[in-house]
């Protein structure tokens, strides 16, 4: 049979294309390129008659959640979907857009090296190139401090045993001072991109608890000064300054002639709110005795079931501090509290909202540790086949404990409130469907959860620690449970995560799992702006007074009263919301795969150290990237787009 000439040409074209791919693949292997590098190179190869799609085009926003009833959780899920969709639709899609948004938002040019960072992020499939809000918020007040003062502090804070130092010179980590496992782990991360970084000294907190609490009035002055320094200078320098003083002498650890004092002071075992409230606004609940508990709660809780409506506010110590200062170990009797009221550039893994530490991704999320790493082979049950229960295991960390104060610790309260024996004869508030208004709910204040807990909870301590003089008093309080490694925990539908001494290193694994994460915390982490409560996880009050409202929503309780029943019912009824639980679990899992990867940690840390490198540069107002981003149009797959004058004008700088 004779093949027509047009089909012959098409067949030849297909064969030739595959031949090119084979040649290029072998060439890349010979060069030693693998993984992200190979994916990155293949994405640049044009195919005949095919135009390359923009890098973001594969992302689709699924339809919004349609509430099946008027339960507060159903309505909050719908609202969270809207917020998330707006977040997705606001993402920059090109280098031009990224540069323009940066200038509009921050009133400055991006730092030197920003183009290299952009390509680094793109080659690792960054999901949202704009969402580094935590970095910018953390560094804002440091614009009010002279760079040479910041460098002096960063170079010398390691001389206190509670601080480690990492020192970069000539694009290498050349020295580590006051070594610690956290700094050693962080160095392995920094080495992924250190060749792009300027010389710098990094001071890193060695303690579990955060360090910096700047009084509110001082912080407002710092932020005002930062605002006043914003400008878009023409023709800025594209490189960091070299040869600056007030950096650590790498060849000698002798103390410098002048050494800035970080002004640390010990506060071990003291109530943290005494220090924390200084960083709160004068009219906040923490400093204003006229504000009632009800007024404060109205800003973050629903009166129905106590459901959290504002997760960020629910961990704000200026709002919730007075109510939980005697119910959280860190606030009541933190074990390693050494703060300062001076704004110093110290990097930490977590903080509470009143702290000014510079956040970086916690080492537990970066290093490989089977206690914290998610492994899909250990999570082989789909939602429908998991147990209808909530699980938690841990030790009695969180604060310094004695026979007299252990009831005030947050982990101990969680174990007690979810223990069926402890809850015998106890009554709690949940929601119940109104008999005369199907799909609408009201508070039901005399729900006895003991039987429910016996059927649906599995919580307990695996060991004791942090007690004075010892932990023997727990022998008559808690029966220790065996450890439950991730394969066992992932058999349950609900994974509750609460604080220990500080943040919980299990949170990423919980989000990646096929189960649903429930989170109560007072600590802030690097990823917070990326996670949407009621879309990717379930938020819970730090007092746990909403835990049964949450569980009965998903698992259901009771039976619907007969349509013609007269008078108020003595039993609660809420239908099971199975689909909602599965939806949240799936959404959290898929989202974690996009924004909480090890690659995302690399991208975040690279961007953080570029921004930090500028903050400590003597010429920080005169360095940066001032182009319009057009040199990466081809890279972004938009080389043939005709940019309007309006588009160009939005870029700022050189056009």
C-alpha positions in Angstrom: 0.0 0.0 0.0 1.3 3.4 -0.9 1.3 6.0 1.9 0.2 9.5 0.7 3.0 12.1 0.8 1.4 14.3 3.5 1.1 11.3 5.8 4.7 10.3 5.0 5.9 13.8 6.0 3.9 13.6 9.3 5.3 10.1 10.0 8.8 11.3 9.3 8.2 14.3 11.6 7.1 12.1 14.4 10.0 9.7 14.1 12.5 12.6 13.9 11.0 14.2 17.0 11.5 11.0 19.0 15.0 10.7 17.7 15.8 14.2 18.9 14.4 13.4 22.3 16.6 10.2 22.5 19.7 12.1 21.5 19.1 14.9 24.0 18.3 12.5 26.8 21.5 10.6 26.3 23.4 13.8 26.1 21.9 15.0 29.4 22.7 11.7 31.1 26.3 12.0 30.0 26.4 15.5 31.5 25.1 14.1 34.8 21.8 16.0 34.8 19.0 14.3 36.6 15.7 15.0 38.3 14.6 18.6 38.3 17.5 19.6 36.0 16.4 17.2 33.2 12.7 18.1 33.6 13.7 21.7 33.4 15.8 21.2 30.2 13.1 19.1 28.4 10.5 21.7 29.1 12.5 24.1 27.0 12.5 21.9 23.8 10.0 23.2 21.2 8.0 20.5 19.4 7.0 20.9 15.8 3.6 22.6 15.4 3.2 22.8 19.2 3.3 26.0 21.1 4.6 25.8 24.7 2.0 26.3 27.3 2.7 28.8 30.2 4.2 27.0 33.2 1.1 27.5 35.3 -1.5 26.4 32.8 -1.9 22.9 34.2 -3.5 24.1 37.4 -7.2 24.0 37.5 -9.5 25.3 40.3 -12.1 22.8 41.1 -15.7 23.8 41.7 -16.6 25.5 45.0 -18.1 23.5 47.9 -21.9 23.8 48.1 -23.1 23.6 51.7 -25.6 20.9 52.3 -27.0 22.6 55.4 -26.5 25.7 57.6 -24.0 24.1 60.0 -21.2 26.6 60.8 -18.6 24.2 59.5 -20.4 23.7 56.2 -20.7 27.5 55.8 -17.0 28.0 56.8 -15.9 25.4 54.2 -17.8 27.3 51.5 -16.2 30.6 52.6 -12.7 29.0 52.7 -13.2 27.8 49.1 -13.9 31.3 48.0 -10.8 32.7 49.7 -8.6 29.9 48.3 -10.0 30.5 44.8 -9.2 34.2 45.0 -5.7 33.2 46.2 -5.2 30.9 43.2 -6.5 33.5 40.7 -4.1 36.1 42.0 -0.9 34.2 41.2 1.6 35.9 38.9 2.2 33.9 35.8 5.4 35.4 34.4 8.5 37.1 35.6 7.1 40.4 34.4 4.0 39.9 36.5 6.1 38.8 39.5 8.3 41.9 39.4 5.3 44.2 38.9 3.4 42.8 41.9 6.5 42.9 44.1 7.0 46.6 43.4 3.3 47.4 43.9 3.1 45.6 47.1 6.4 46.4 48.8 7.3 49.7 47.2 10.8 48.5 46.4 12.8 46.7 43.7 13.4 43.0 44.4 16.8 42.2 45.8 19.9 41.3 43.7 19.8 37.7 42.6 16.0 37.8 42.3 16.1 36.6 38.6 18.2 33.6 39.6 15.8 32.8 42.5 12.9 33.0 40.1 14.4 30.5 37.7 15.4 28.3 40.7 11.8 28.4 41.9 10.3 27.7 38.5 12.6 24.8 37.8 11.3 23.3 41.0 7.6 23.8 40.0 6.8 26.5 42.6 3.0 26.7 42.8 2.7 30.4 43.9 5.6 32.6 43.0 4.2 35.5 45.0 3.4 33.9 48.4 6.4 34.7 50.6 4.4 37.1 52.8 5.9 35.7 56.0 9.4 36.6 54.9 8.5 40.2 54.1 6.5 40.6 57.3 9.4 39.2 59.4 12.0 41.5 57.8 10.0 44.7 57.6 11.0 46.2 61.0 14.7 45.6 60.3 14.7 48.3 57.7 14.6 50.7 60.8 17.9 49.3 62.1 21.3 50.3 60.6 22.8 47.5 58.5 26.1 47.6 60.3 24.3 47.1 63.7 22.4 44.1 62.3 25.7 42.6 61.0 27.4 43.1 64.4 24.6 41.3 66.2 24.4 38.5 63.6 28.1 38.0 63.8 28.4 37.8 67.6 25.1 36.5 69.1 26.5 32.9 68.9 28.8 33.8 71.8 25.7 33.1 74.0 25.3 29.3 74.4 21.6 29.6 73.3 22.5 30.8 69.8 24.4 29.1 66.9 26.1 30.8 64.0 26.4 30.0 60.3 28.9 32.1 58.3 28.9 32.4 54.5 31.9 33.8 52.6 32.7 33.7 48.9 29.5 31.7 48.2 30.3 28.9 50.7 29.5 28.1 54.3 32.9 28.4 55.7 32.3 28.3 59.5 29.8 27.1 62.0 30.0 28.5 65.5 28.4 27.0 68.6 27.4 23.9 66.6 24.1 22.2 67.1 22.1 19.6 65.2 19.7 22.3 64.0 22.4 24.5 62.5 24.1 21.4 61.0 20.8 20.4 59.3 20.2 24.0 58.1 23.6 24.1 56.4 22.7 21.1 54.3 19.7 23.1 53.0 21.6 26.3 52.5 24.2 24.4 50.4 21.6 23.8 47.8 21.8 27.5 46.7 24.7 29.0 48.6 26.6 29.8 45.3 24.1 32.6 44.7 24.3 34.2 48.2 26.4 37.2 49.4 28.6 37.1 52.4 26.5 37.0 55.6 26.4 35.8 59.2 23.3 34.0 60.4 22.4 33.8 64.0 20.1 30.8 64.8 18.1 30.1 67.9 19.2 26.8 69.6 16.2 26.8 72.0 12.8 25.3 71.4 11.0 28.6 72.3 11.1 31.9 70.5 13.2 34.9 71.6 12.3 38.4 70.5 9.4 40.4 72.1 9.6 44.1 71.0 7.2 46.4 72.8 4.3 47.5 70.7 5.2 51.2 70.7 8.7 50.5 69.6 7.5 48.2 66.9 5.2 50.8 65.5 8.1 53.2 65.3 10.1 50.6 63.4 7.3 49.9 60.9 6.7 53.6 60.3 10.4 54.1 59.5 10.3 51.1 57.1 7.3 52.6 55.3 9.2 55.9 54.9 12.2 54.2 53.4 10.2 52.7 50.5 11.2 54.0 47.1 11.8 52.8 43.5 15.2 54.3 42.6 16.2 54.3 38.9 19.4 52.6 37.9 20.1 50.6 41.1 23.1 48.3 41.4 22.4 44.7 40.6 24.9 43.2 43.0 25.4 42.9 46.8 28.1 45.0 48.4 31.4 43.2 49.2 34.0 43.8 51.9 31.7 45.2 54.6 32.8 45.5 58.2 31.2 44.3 61.4 31.2 40.7 60.2 32.7 37.8 62.0 36.5 37.4 61.5 36.6 33.9 60.1 40.2 33.3 61.0 39.8 34.4 64.6 37.0 34.0 67.2 38.3 36.8 69.4 35.6 39.2 70.5 35.5 42.4 68.5 36.3 45.8 70.1 32.6 46.8 69.9 30.0 44.1 70.4 26.3 44.9 70.3 24.4 43.6 73.3 21.3 41.4 72.4 20.0 42.1 75.9 18.8 38.6 76.7 17.2 38.1 80.1 16.1 34.8 81.8 12.4 34.1 82.3 12.3 30.4 82.9 9.2 29.0 84.5 7.5 32.4 84.5 4.1 33.3 83.0 4.9 34.3 79.4 2.0 36.7 79.0 3.8 39.1 81.5 6.4 39.7 78.7 4.2 39.0 75.7 1.5 41.6 76.4 4.1 44.3 76.0 4.0 43.6 72.3 0.2 43.9 72.1 -1.8 47.0 71.1 -3.0 49.1 74.1 -6.6 48.4 73.3 -6.2 44.7 72.9 -7.7 42.1 75.3 -4.2 41.4 76.7 -3.7 45.0 77.8 -7.2 46.3 78.2 -9.0 44.9 81.2 -12.3 46.5 80.1 -12.6 44.0 77.1 -14.6 41.0 78.1 -13.9 37.4 77.2 -17.1 37.4 75.1 -15.9 40.4 73.1 -12.6 38.7 72.4 -14.2 35.4 71.5 -16.6 37.1 69.0 -13.6 37.9 66.9 -12.5 34.3 66.2 -15.3 31.9 67.4 -18.9 31.2 66.4 -21.3 31.3 69.2 -22.7 28.1 67.8 -20.6 25.2 69.0 -17.5 27.4 69.6 -16.3 26.7 66.1 -13.2 28.6 65.0 -14.0 31.2 62.4 -10.6 33.0 62.3 -7.7 30.6 62.8 -5.1 33.4 62.7 -6.9 35.3 65.5 -7.4 32.1 67.5 -3.6 31.9 68.0 -3.2 35.7 68.6 -2.0 36.1 72.2 -3.2 39.7 72.3 -6.7 38.2 71.8 -6.7 34.8 73.5 -3.7 35.1 75.9 -5.7 36.1 79.0 -7.9 33.0 78.6 -5.3 30.4 77.9 -2.3 31.7 79.9 -3.2 29.1 82.6 -4.0 26.4 80.0 -0.9 26.1 77.9 2.5 24.9 79.1 4.6 27.4 77.2 2.6 30.3 78.6 2.3 29.0 82.1 5.7 27.6 82.8 7.9 27.5 79.7 11.2 25.6 80.3 13.7 27.6 78.2 12.5 31.2 78.0 15.4 33.6 77.3 13.8 36.6 75.5 14.9 40.1 74.6 12.9 43.3 74.0 15.5 44.5 71.5 14.9 43.8 67.8 17.7 41.4 66.9 18.1 39.3 63.7 17.8 35.8 65.1 16.4 33.0 62.9 13.9 30.5 64.5 11.7 27.6 63.5 8.6 29.0 65.1 7.2 31.9 67.2 4.0 33.2 68.7 2.4 36.3 67.1 4.0 38.8 69.4 7.6 37.6 68.5 9.8 39.2 66.0 12.1 36.2 65.3 12.9 35.5 61.6 11.1 32.3 60.7 12.7 29.6 58.5 11.3 26.1 57.7 11.8 23.8 60.6 14.6 21.3 60.4 12.2 18.4 61.1 10.5 19.2 57.8 13.8 19.1 55.9 15.8 16.2 57.4 14.8 12.7 56.8 13.4 11.2 60.1 11.0 8.3 60.0 9.2 9.8 63.1 8.2 12.8 61.0 8.5 11.9 57.3 5.4 10.8 55.4 5.6 7.6 53.4 2.7 6.7 51.3 3.3 3.0 51.7 2.3 3.4 55.3 -1.0 5.0 54.4 -2.7 2.5 52.2 -6.3 2.8 53.4 -8.7 5.1 51.6 -10.9 7.4 53.6 -13.9 5.0 53.5 -11.8 2.2 55.1 -10.3 4.1 57.9 -11.6 3.9 61.5 -14.1 6.5 62.6 -11.8 7.7 65.4 -9.3 10.4 66.4 -5.8 9.5 67.5 -3.0 11.2 69.4 0.2 10.0 71.0 3.0 12.0 72.6 5.0 12.7 75.8 4.2 15.2 78.5 6.3 18.0 76.9 5.1 21.6 76.8 6.2 23.1 80.1 7.9 22.5 83.4 5.5 20.3 85.4 4.9 19.6 89.1 2.4 17.7 91.1 0.5 21.0 91.6 0.5 22.4 88.1 0.2 19.5 85.6 -3.5 20.1 85.0 -2.7 23.5 83.4 -0.6 21.9 80.6 -2.2 21.7 77.1 -1.3 18.1 76.3 -2.6 16.9 79.6 -5.9 18.7 79.0 -6.2 17.1 75.6 -5.7 13.6 76.9 -8.3 14.2 79.7 -11.0 15.8 77.5 -10.8 12.9 75.0 -10.7 10.2 77.6 -14.0 8.4 78.2 -13.3 7.7 81.8 -12.4 11.3 82.6 -15.5 12.5 80.8 -17.9 10.3 82.8 -20.7 12.5 84.2 -19.3 15.5 82.3 -21.4 17.6 79.9 -20.1 19.5 77.0 -21.6 21.8 74.3 -22.2 20.5 70.8 -24.6 21.5 68.0 -27.9 19.8 67.4 -30.2 20.1 64.4 -33.4 22.1 65.2 -36.4 19.7 65.1 -38.6 22.2 63.4 -35.9 23.5 61.0 -34.1 20.7 59.2 -30.5 21.7 58.2 -30.3 24.5 60.9 -28.6 24.1 64.2 -28.6 25.3 67.8 -26.4 24.8 70.8 -26.9 21.7 72.8 -25.2 22.2 76.2 -25.8 18.9 78.0 -24.2 16.3 75.7 -22.5 13.6 77.7 -19.4 12.5 75.6 -18.2 9.6 77.6 -19.7 6.9 75.4 -18.9 8.8 72.2 -15.3 9.1 73.4 -15.1 5.4 74.1 -16.2 4.6 70.5 -14.3 7.3 68.6 -11.1 8.4 70.5 -7.7 6.9 71.0 -5.4 9.3 72.8 -2.7 8.9 75.4 0.8 9.5 76.6 3.7 7.2 75.7 6.1 8.7 78.3 6.8 11.5 80.7 9.3 14.3 80.8 10.0 17.9 82.0 8.9 17.3 85.6 10.3 18.7 88.9 11.7 16.9 90.8 10.6 13.9 88.8 7.5 12.5 87.0 6.5 9.8 89.5 3.3 11.7 90.4 2.0 10.7 86.9 1.9 7.1 88.0 -1.4 7.6 89.7 -2.8 9.9 86.9 -2.2 8.4 83.5 -1.8 4.9 82.2 0.9 5.1 79.5 0.0 3.8 76.1 2.2 2.1 73.5 3.7 4.3 70.8 1.7 4.5 67.6 4.0 5.0 64.6 2.6 6.6 61.5 1.3 3.3 59.9 -0.9 2.8 62.9 -2.1 6.5 63.2 -2.9 6.6 59.5 -5.6 3.9 60.0 -7.7 6.6 61.7 -9.7 9.2 59.9 -8.8 12.1 62.3 -5.3 13.1 63.3 -5.2 15.8 66.0 -2.0 17.9 66.3 -1.2 20.1 69.3 1.9 21.9 70.5 4.7 20.4 72.6 7.5 22.6 73.9 6.9 24.6 70.7 5.6 23.6 67.2 4.7 20.1 66.2 7.0 18.5 63.6 4.3 16.0 62.6 2.0 18.5 60.9 3.4 18.2 57.3 3.0 14.4 57.5 -0.5 14.7 58.8 -1.5 17.0 55.9 0.1 14.7 53.3 -1.8 11.7 54.6 -5.2 10.5 53.5 -6.6 11.3 57.0 -7.9 14.7 58.1 -5.7 16.9 60.2 -7.2 18.8 63.2 -4.9 21.6 64.5 -4.7 23.6 67.7 -1.6 25.8 68.2 -0.4 29.1 69.4 2.7 29.0 67.2 3.3 30.5 63.8 5.4 28.8 61.1 6.8 29.6 57.7 4.0 27.9 55.8 1.0 29.5 57.5 -0.1 31.8 54.7 -0.3 28.9 52.3 -2.7 26.8 54.4 -6.4 27.6 54.5 -8.4 26.6 57.6 -11.6 24.7 56.6 -10.2 23.9 53.2 -6.9 22.1 54.0 -7.4 21.3 57.7 -9.7 21.7 60.6 -8.8 24.4 63.2 -9.5 23.8 66.8 -9.6 26.1 69.9 -6.5 25.9 72.2 -8.9 25.2 75.0 -10.5 22.2 73.1 -14.0 23.3 74.0 -15.0 22.7 70.4 -13.5 19.3 69.9 -16.8 17.4 70.3 -18.6 19.9 68.1 -16.1 19.1 65.4 -16.2 15.3 65.8 -20.0 15.0 66.0 -20.2 17.1 62.8 -18.2 14.6 60.8 -19.3 11.4 62.6 -22.8 12.3 63.4 -24.7 11.5 66.6 -28.2 10.6 67.7 -31.3 10.0 65.5 -33.5 12.6 63.8 -36.7 13.1 65.9 -40.0 12.1 64.5 -41.5 14.9 62.4 -44.5 15.3 64.6 -42.7 15.0 68.0 -43.9 17.6 70.5 -41.7 19.7 72.8 -37.9 19.9 73.0 -35.9 16.7 72.6 -33.6 15.5 75.3 -31.1 14.0 72.9 -28.8 15.7 70.4 -29.0 14.9 66.7 -26.6 15.8 64.0 -26.3 14.0 60.7 -23.0 12.5 59.6 -21.0 14.7 57.2 -18.9 11.9 55.6 -18.4 13.6 52.3 -17.2 16.8 53.9 -14.6 15.0 55.9 -13.3 13.2 52.9 -13.2 16.4 50.8 -11.2 18.2 53.4 -8.7 15.3 53.8 -8.3 15.1 50.0 -7.9 18.8 49.6 -5.3 19.0 52.4 -3.4 16.1 50.9 -3.3 17.5 47.4 -2.3 20.9 48.6 0.5 19.7 50.7 1.9 17.9 47.6 2.0 21.3 45.9 3.2 23.8 48.5 4.9 21.8 51.4 7.4 19.8 49.4 11.1 19.7 50.2 11.5 21.8 47.0 9.3 24.5 48.5 11.5 24.6 51.6 14.5 25.2 49.3 12.7 27.9 47.4 11.6 29.6 50.6 15.0 29.6 52.3 16.7 30.9 49.2 14.3 33.8 48.9 14.6 34.5 52.7 18.4 34.7 52.5 18.3 37.0 49.5 16.0 39.4 51.3 18.0 39.1 54.5 21.2 39.7 52.5 19.9 43.0 51.4 18.6 44.0 54.8 22.2 43.8 56.2 23.8 45.5 53.2 25.1 49.1 53.7 23.7 50.0 50.3 20.3 48.3 50.7 18.5 51.4 49.3 20.6 51.4 46.2 20.8 47.7 45.2 18.2 45.4 43.5 16.7 44.3 40.3 15.3 47.3 38.3 14.4 45.6 35.0 10.9 45.0 33.7 11.3 41.2 33.5 11.1 41.0 29.7 14.3 39.1 29.4 12.5 36.0 30.7 9.5 36.2 28.4 10.8 33.3 26.3 11.6 31.3 29.4 8.0 31.9 30.6 6.5 30.9 27.3 5.0 34.3 26.5 7.6 35.6 24.0 4.9 36.3 21.4 2.6 38.3 23.6 2.3 42.0 22.7 2.6 43.9 25.9 0.6 47.1 26.2 2.0 50.4 27.5 -0.1 49.9 30.6 1.5 46.4 31.1 5.0 47.9 30.7 4.2 50.8 33.0 3.1 48.5 35.7 6.6 47.0 35.9 8.4 50.0 37.3 12.1 50.5 36.8 13.6 50.1 33.3 11.2 49.4 30.5 
